Amino acid sequence: MGFLITPVFAQEEVKNPSLIIDSVEIPAEQFNSVLRDVPIVKLEDVHAISWQVTIDNNLLYANPDGNAVLRLYHQESEDRFIEVGMGPQPDNKFWVAVATEKEGYIVVHKDLDRGWYPETKSIISYTDKAGLTVNNGARIVVTNLDIGQFAIDSYSVHGKEGTTDPPAVNSGILILDFLSGDPAQNIFAFFPFYVAAGIGIIVAVLFLTKKRT
């Protein structure tokens, strides 16, 4: 076992060459707009195969009907997106919706009371094998939802339903942290398989040795 494990730990400095890390800070004024007027912002990198987006909402809302709505767009079509909406305190409304080419816009989770938690971060994660999972900062509210292949290359934000509505957000900032990569390009992703194979070989050798004696 020592022979099998030691070489792996000797390569601890090896990193996943596909790993991508991005951080975006979105100021409050960008949420004081309606959906049809907002620009779609391109990211510097495309996040595909396996990714995670962490939402740190530090916005101060301006009215009880205001929202902070985030849309993450698929690389191949802006008609495909993941939407997360976060309402003001004290209710902290929270919803998750997805838009697909076949089904269109579908709300897959909605909580009108204590839906998200300002003291924690919400997390959206995806893998091409397990689908979409969303954590509202306290619990998982969407689990392994199949949305097909989804690679993020852009986003948009808004907060008002109509142009005559009062400002949705007064001040603050919302921070998005993007992390993505291909697990297959990380040698440590296969470490459990190496250990299992090593144990199997040792057991086989011991069994054959004992049988001969």
Contacts in CASP RR format, 6 or more apart in sequence:
PFRMAT RR
TARGET T0000
AUTHOR 0000-0000-0000
METHOD contacts of the structure
MODEL  1
MGFLITPVFAQEEVKNPSLIIDSVEIPAEQFNSVLRDVPIVKLEDVHAIS
WQVTIDNNLLYANPDGNAVLRLYHQESEDRFIEVGMGPQPDNKFWVAVAT
EKEGYIVVHKDLDRGWYPETKSIISYTDKAGLTVNNGARIVVTNLDIGQF
AIDSYSVHGKEGTTDPPAVNSGILILDFLSGDPAQNIFAFFPFYVAAGIG
IIVAVLFLTKKRT
1 198 0 8 1.000
1 199 0 8 1.000
1 202 0 8 1.000
4 194 0 8 1.000
4 195 0 8 1.000
4 198 0 8 1.000
5 195 0 8 1.000
8 187 0 8 1.000
8 188 0 8 1.000
8 191 0 8 1.000
8 194 0 8 1.000
11 187 0 8 1.000
14 187 0 8 1.000
15 186 0 8 1.000
16 181 0 8 1.000
16 182 0 8 1.000
16 183 0 8 1.000
16 185 0 8 1.000
16 186 0 8 1.000
17 185 0 8 1.000
18 49 0 8 1.000
18 180 0 8 1.000
18 181 0 8 1.000
18 182 0 8 1.000
18 185 0 8 1.000
18 186 0 8 1.000
19 179 0 8 1.000
19 180 0 8 1.000
19 181 0 8 1.000
20 45 0 8 1.000
20 47 0 8 1.000
20 178 0 8 1.000
20 179 0 8 1.000
20 180 0 8 1.000
20 181 0 8 1.000
21 177 0 8 1.000
21 178 0 8 1.000
21 179 0 8 1.000
22 43 0 8 1.000
22 44 0 8 1.000
22 45 0 8 1.000
22 47 0 8 1.000
22 177 0 8 1.000
22 178 0 8 1.000
23 175 0 8 1.000
23 176 0 8 1.000
23 177 0 8 1.000
23 178 0 8 1.000
24 43 0 8 1.000
24 155 0 8 1.000
24 175 0 8 1.000
24 176 0 8 1.000
24 178 0 8 1.000
25 173 0 8 1.000
25 174 0 8 1.000
25 175 0 8 1.000
25 176 0 8 1.000
26 157 0 8 1.000
26 173 0 8 1.000
26 174 0 8 1.000
26 175 0 8 1.000
26 176 0 8 1.000
27 172 0 8 1.000
27 173 0 8 1.000
28 59 0 8 1.000
28 60 0 8 1.000
28 169 0 8 1.000
28 170 0 8 1.000
28 171 0 8 1.000
28 172 0 8 1.000
28 173 0 8 1.000
29 169 0 8 1.000
30 38 0 8 1.000
30 157 0 8 1.000
31 59 0 8 1.000
31 67 0 8 1.000
31 68 0 8 1.000
31 69 0 8 1.000
31 157 0 8 1.000
31 158 0 8 1.000
31 159 0 8 1.000
31 160 0 8 1.000
31 168 0 8 1.000
31 169 0 8 1.000
31 174 0 8 1.000
32 62 0 8 1.000
32 159 0 8 1.000
32 160 0 8 1.000
32 167 0 8 1.000
32 168 0 8 1.000
32 169 0 8 1.000
33 158 0 8 1.000
33 159 0 8 1.000
33 160 0 8 1.000
34 158 0 8 1.000
34 159 0 8 1.000
34 160 0 8 1.000
34 161 0 8 1.000
34 162 0 8 1.000
34 163 0 8 1.000
34 165 0 8 1.000
35 69 0 8 1.000
35 156 0 8 1.000
35 158 0 8 1.000
37 158 0 8 1.000
37 163 0 8 1.000
38 156 0 8 1.000
38 157 0 8 1.000
38 158 0 8 1.000
39 156 0 8 1.000
40 73 0 8 1.000
40 78 0 8 1.000
40 154 0 8 1.000
40 155 0 8 1.000
40 156 0 8 1.000
41 154 0 8 1.000
41 155 0 8 1.000
41 156 0 8 1.000
42 153 0 8 1.000
42 154 0 8 1.000
43 152 0 8 1.000
43 153 0 8 1.000
43 154 0 8 1.000
43 155 0 8 1.000
43 178 0 8 1.000
45 178 0 8 1.000
45 180 0 8 1.000
46 75 0 8 1.000
46 151 0 8 1.000
46 152 0 8 1.000
46 153 0 8 1.000
47 53 0 8 1.000
47 151 0 8 1.000
47 152 0 8 1.000
47 153 0 8 1.000
47 178 0 8 1.000
47 179 0 8 1.000
47 180 0 8 1.000
47 181 0 8 1.000
48 75 0 8 1.000
48 128 0 8 1.000
48 150 0 8 1.000
48 151 0 8 1.000
48 152 0 8 1.000
48 180 0 8 1.000
48 181 0 8 1.000
49 127 0 8 1.000
49 128 0 8 1.000
49 151 0 8 1.000
49 180 0 8 1.000
49 181 0 8 1.000
49 182 0 8 1.000
49 183 0 8 1.000
50 126 0 8 1.000
50 127 0 8 1.000
50 128 0 8 1.000
50 180 0 8 1.000
50 181 0 8 1.000
50 182 0 8 1.000
50 183 0 8 1.000
51 125 0 8 1.000
51 126 0 8 1.000
51 152 0 8 1.000
51 178 0 8 1.000
51 179 0 8 1.000
51 180 0 8 1.000
51 181 0 8 1.000
52 123 0 8 1.000
52 124 0 8 1.000
52 125 0 8 1.000
52 126 0 8 1.000
52 178 0 8 1.000
52 179 0 8 1.000
52 180 0 8 1.000
53 72 0 8 1.000
53 123 0 8 1.000
53 124 0 8 1.000
53 125 0 8 1.000
53 152 0 8 1.000
53 176 0 8 1.000
53 177 0 8 1.000
53 178 0 8 1.000
53 179 0 8 1.000
54 121 0 8 1.000
54 122 0 8 1.000
54 123 0 8 1.000
54 176 0 8 1.000
54 177 0 8 1.000
54 179 0 8 1.000
55 70 0 8 1.000
55 84 0 8 1.000
55 86 0 8 1.000
55 121 0 8 1.000
55 122 0 8 1.000
55 123 0 8 1.000
55 124 0 8 1.000
55 174 0 8 1.000
55 175 0 8 1.000
55 176 0 8 1.000
56 121 0 8 1.000
56 174 0 8 1.000
56 175 0 8 1.000
56 176 0 8 1.000
56 177 0 8 1.000
57 68 0 8 1.000
57 86 0 8 1.000
57 116 0 8 1.000
57 118 0 8 1.000
57 122 0 8 1.000
57 174 0 8 1.000
58 118 0 8 1.000
58 172 0 8 1.000
58 173 0 8 1.000
58 174 0 8 1.000
58 175 0 8 1.000
59 68 0 8 1.000
59 169 0 8 1.000
59 171 0 8 1.000
59 172 0 8 1.000
59 173 0 8 1.000
59 174 0 8 1.000
60 169 0 8 1.000
60 170 0 8 1.000
60 171 0 8 1.000
60 172 0 8 1.000
61 68 0 8 1.000
61 87 0 8 1.000
61 88 0 8 1.000
61 89 0 8 1.000
61 168 0 8 1.000
61 169 0 8 1.000
61 170 0 8 1.000
62 166 0 8 1.000
62 167 0 8 1.000
62 168 0 8 1.000
62 169 0 8 1.000
62 170 0 8 1.000
63 88 0 8 1.000
63 166 0 8 1.000
63 167 0 8 1.000
63 168 0 8 1.000
64 88 0 8 1.000
64 91 0 8 1.000
65 165 0 8 1.000
65 168 0 8 1.000
66 87 0 8 1.000
66 88 0 8 1.000
66 159 0 8 1.000
66 160 0 8 1.000
66 165 0 8 1.000
66 168 0 8 1.000
66 169 0 8 1.000
67 85 0 8 1.000
67 86 0 8 1.000
67 87 0 8 1.000
67 88 0 8 1.000
67 93 0 8 1.000
67 159 0 8 1.000
67 168 0 8 1.000
68 85 0 8 1.000
68 86 0 8 1.000
68 87 0 8 1.000
68 157 0 8 1.000
68 159 0 8 1.000
68 168 0 8 1.000
68 169 0 8 1.000
68 174 0 8 1.000
69 83 0 8 1.000
69 84 0 8 1.000
69 85 0 8 1.000
69 86 0 8 1.000
69 157 0 8 1.000
69 158 0 8 1.000
69 159 0 8 1.000
70 83 0 8 1.000
70 84 0 8 1.000
70 85 0 8 1.000
70 86 0 8 1.000
70 155 0 8 1.000
70 156 0 8 1.000
70 157 0 8 1.000
70 174 0 8 1.000
70 176 0 8 1.000
71 81 0 8 1.000
71 82 0 8 1.000
71 83 0 8 1.000
71 155 0 8 1.000
71 156 0 8 1.000
71 157 0 8 1.000
72 81 0 8 1.000
72 82 0 8 1.000
72 83 0 8 1.000
72 124 0 8 1.000
72 152 0 8 1.000
72 154 0 8 1.000
72 155 0 8 1.000
73 80 0 8 1.000
73 81 0 8 1.000
73 152 0 8 1.000
73 153 0 8 1.000
73 154 0 8 1.000
73 155 0 8 1.000
73 156 0 8 1.000
74 80 0 8 1.000
74 81 0 8 1.000
74 150 0 8 1.000
74 151 0 8 1.000
74 152 0 8 1.000
74 153 0 8 1.000
75 151 0 8 1.000
75 152 0 8 1.000
75 153 0 8 1.000
76 151 0 8 1.000
77 101 0 8 1.000
78 154 0 8 1.000
79 99 0 8 1.000
79 101 0 8 1.000
80 99 0 8 1.000
80 100 0 8 1.000
80 101 0 8 1.000
80 150 0 8 1.000
81 98 0 8 1.000
81 99 0 8 1.000
82 96 0 8 1.000
82 97 0 8 1.000
82 98 0 8 1.000
82 124 0 8 1.000
82 132 0 8 1.000
82 147 0 8 1.000
82 150 0 8 1.000
83 95 0 8 1.000
83 96 0 8 1.000
83 97 0 8 1.000
83 98 0 8 1.000
83 99 0 8 1.000
84 94 0 8 1.000
84 95 0 8 1.000
84 96 0 8 1.000
84 122 0 8 1.000
84 124 0 8 1.000
84 134 0 8 1.000
85 93 0 8 1.000
85 94 0 8 1.000
85 95 0 8 1.000
85 96 0 8 1.000
86 92 0 8 1.000
86 93 0 8 1.000
86 94 0 8 1.000
86 116 0 8 1.000
86 122 0 8 1.000
87 93 0 8 1.000
87 94 0 8 1.000
87 116 0 8 1.000
89 118 0 8 1.000
91 112 0 8 1.000
91 113 0 8 1.000
91 114 0 8 1.000
92 113 0 8 1.000
92 114 0 8 1.000
92 115 0 8 1.000
92 116 0 8 1.000
92 117 0 8 1.000
92 118 0 8 1.000
93 111 0 8 1.000
93 112 0 8 1.000
93 113 0 8 1.000
93 115 0 8 1.000
94 109 0 8 1.000
94 110 0 8 1.000
94 111 0 8 1.000
94 115 0 8 1.000
94 116 0 8 1.000
94 122 0 8 1.000
94 136 0 8 1.000
94 141 0 8 1.000
95 107 0 8 1.000
95 109 0 8 1.000
95 110 0 8 1.000
95 111 0 8 1.000
96 107 0 8 1.000
96 108 0 8 1.000
96 109 0 8 1.000
96 110 0 8 1.000
96 134 0 8 1.000
96 141 0 8 1.000
96 142 0 8 1.000
97 105 0 8 1.000
97 106 0 8 1.000
97 107 0 8 1.000
97 108 0 8 1.000
98 105 0 8 1.000
98 106 0 8 1.000
98 108 0 8 1.000
98 132 0 8 1.000
98 145 0 8 1.000
98 147 0 8 1.000
99 105 0 8 1.000
99 106 0 8 1.000
100 106 0 8 1.000
100 147 0 8 1.000
108 142 0 8 1.000
108 145 0 8 1.000
109 134 0 8 1.000
109 141 0 8 1.000
109 142 0 8 1.000
111 136 0 8 1.000
111 141 0 8 1.000
115 136 0 8 1.000
115 141 0 8 1.000
116 122 0 8 1.000
116 136 0 8 1.000
116 137 0 8 1.000
117 136 0 8 1.000
117 137 0 8 1.000
117 138 0 8 1.000
120 137 0 8 1.000
120 138 0 8 1.000
121 137 0 8 1.000
122 134 0 8 1.000
122 135 0 8 1.000
122 136 0 8 1.000
122 137 0 8 1.000
123 134 0 8 1.000
123 135 0 8 1.000
123 137 0 8 1.000
124 132 0 8 1.000
124 133 0 8 1.000
124 134 0 8 1.000
125 132 0 8 1.000
125 133 0 8 1.000
125 134 0 8 1.000
125 135 0 8 1.000
126 132 0 8 1.000
126 133 0 8 1.000
126 147 0 8 1.000
126 150 0 8 1.000
128 148 0 8 1.000
128 149 0 8 1.000
128 150 0 8 1.000
130 144 0 8 1.000
131 144 0 8 1.000
131 145 0 8 1.000
131 146 0 8 1.000
131 147 0 8 1.000
131 148 0 8 1.000
132 142 0 8 1.000
132 144 0 8 1.000
132 145 0 8 1.000
132 146 0 8 1.000
132 147 0 8 1.000
132 150 0 8 1.000
133 140 0 8 1.000
133 142 0 8 1.000
133 143 0 8 1.000
133 144 0 8 1.000
133 145 0 8 1.000
134 140 0 8 1.000
134 141 0 8 1.000
134 142 0 8 1.000
135 141 0 8 1.000
152 178 0 8 1.000
152 180 0 8 1.000
155 176 0 8 1.000
157 174 0 8 1.000
159 168 0 8 1.000
159 169 0 8 1.000
160 167 0 8 1.000
160 168 0 8 1.000
183 189 0 8 1.000
END
